[in-house]
Amino acid sequence: MKKVPGPRQIPLVGNLLAVGSKPHEFFRTCAEKYGPVVRMRLEQHREIYLLSRPEDIKYVLTNSQRLFAKGYHRDRILSMVLGNGLLTSEADFWLRQRRLVQPAFHKHRIESYADTMTAYTGRLLEDWRDGQELDIHKDMMRVTMEIVAKTLFDIDLKDPRYQGSDQVGDALDQVLRGYVEQFTSVVRMLLESLPVSIPLPGSKRLKDSVDRLDSLIYAIIEERSGEERDRGDLLSMLIAAQDDDGSKMTPKQLRDEVMTLFLAGHETTANVMSWTFYLLAQHKEATRSLAAELDEKLQGRVPALADLANLRYTRAVINESMRLYPPAWFISREPIEDVWIDGYCLPAGCEVAMSQWIMHRDAAHFPEPDRFSPERWSPEYEKNLPSYVYFPFGAGPRVCIGNNFAMMEASLILASIAQRFEFELDPGHAVIPEPSITLRPKNGIRVKVKRRA
């Protein structure tokens, strides 16, 4: 059996010291240096094998139900926050839940949310003034959270009963920062390896944050569970959904699915939009091309669902933004049994990682891979792009169930904002990618708002 190449590991801490706060860059460097299969260790007793060949990634993701599990049962934070929802559940239970949730994401259902998306974006823009300085990431988190709350629960987060989007956002920040610390902190790794139970740094803050999110979710579920009518939101369908035997989701199952959809449904899109405006602020030619398309196709009116088919450059901007700053920067699977990949035997129970950050910046498929170029996304280019090279929403049987929702939302938000405003970056504010569950800007993105003539 060939030995899998990889960086030298240090006793106890493995490769954690080399990772620092930039695991995405560490992964990319390892792939470039050691080849398509790399062995490393970021946790005390867990080997990671990083794959960077499209055919190997395809093998793993298309066999996710047969040979590979998600393996999230090992992740303390994800298990605590998401429970046994669509993102984390396995095997037959996942299949049942997917079957119950799927109708909520049918095309006609998602399309009915377009007006909500543009209306809430318009409400956000009412607060903006020419020359105003703001954190665009904070505002994108706010508007996507309000959109998902309305489409998922039919509630307005500005209603005092629901604690407000700021409190929910603060709780989510604690959760995501705890996730980063989980696999970049040497202290945490050493404490978790001790045989005695020691309170970990930040554990109480993390638990309090999850409790705050839980109180909101359970209150909404309890309020709605007695209703018979369909209010047109996703929760109505989840409550009414029945399996073939007539069984419905329990309150705990509803909580887990709602929590997963609520967090994933706004966090990922908020990051996509934040990075999109960050890139546009640095590339004036792309900004002018986008504005020209919006002026021609929309002529000053609010974008509608029917406009999206004609907004090709708008979609190209989003595709290119997700290429450079994918909403999820890596995904992983756990082999159920020993598997052979590229001549190497990867043992059962290890972690097999595949990074969108690496694949989306592969010069073999994306010429000048670090350059922002929406023009590359011509229909012919997309048609000829090999599968499993570009996969911002994952791929295979467990591809993100909300990918169409997210693309529609991103397109409508971008069109609504870019036809009215442009942005200048604050030169004194460093924008730093933070690779948590998602790829978010660590300290936000400070910009100056400029109203278009």
HELIX and SHEET records of a PDB file:
HELIX    1   1 LEU A   16  VAL A   19  1                                   4    
HELIX    2   2 PRO A   23  TYR A   34  1                                  12    
HELIX    3   3 PRO A   54  THR A   62  1                                   9    
HELIX    4   4 TYR A   72  ARG A   74  5                                   3    
HELIX    5   5 ARG A   76  LEU A   82  1                                   7    
HELIX    6   6 ALA A   91  VAL A  101  1                                  11    
HELIX    7   7 GLN A  102  PHE A  105  5                                   4    
HELIX    8   8 LYS A  107  GLU A  111  1                                   5    
HELIX    9   9 ALA A  114  LEU A  125  1                                  12    
HELIX   10  10 ILE A  136  PHE A  153  1                                  18    
HELIX   11  11 PRO A  160  TYR A  162  5                                   3    
HELIX   12  12 GLY A  164  THR A  184  1                                  21    
HELIX   13  13 VAL A  186  SER A  193  1                                   8    
HELIX   14  14 SER A  203  SER A  225  1                                  23    
HELIX   15  15 LEU A  234  ALA A  240  1                                   7    
HELIX   16  16 PRO A  251  GLN A  282  1                                  32    
HELIX   17  17 LYS A  284  LEU A  298  1                                  15    
HELIX   18  18 LEU A  305  ASN A  310  5                                   6    
HELIX   19  19 ARG A  312  LEU A  324  1                                  13    
HELIX   20  20 GLN A  356  MET A  359  1                                   4    
HELIX   21  21 PRO A  374  ARG A  376  5                                   3    
HELIX   22  22 PRO A  379  ASN A  384  1                                   6    
HELIX   23  23 GLY A  396  ARG A  398  5                                   3    
HELIX   24  24 ASN A  403  ALA A  418  1                                  16    
SHEET    1   A 5 VAL A  37  GLU A  43  0                                        
SHEET    2   A 5 ARG A  46  LEU A  51 -1                                        
SHEET    3   A 5 GLU A 351  SER A 355  1                                        
SHEET    4   A 5 PHE A 330  PRO A 335 -1                                        
SHEET    5   A 5 PHE A  68  ALA A  69 -1                                        
SHEET    1   B 3 GLU A 133  ASP A 135  0                                        
SHEET    2   B 3 ARG A 446  ARG A 451 -1                                        
SHEET    3   B 3 PHE A 421  LEU A 425 -1                                        
SHEET    1   C 2 VAL A 339  ILE A 341  0                                        
SHEET    2   C 2 TYR A 344  LEU A 346 -1                                        
SHEET    1   D 2 PRO A 433  PRO A 435  0                                        
SHEET    2   D 2 LEU A 439  PRO A 441 -1                                        
END                                                                             
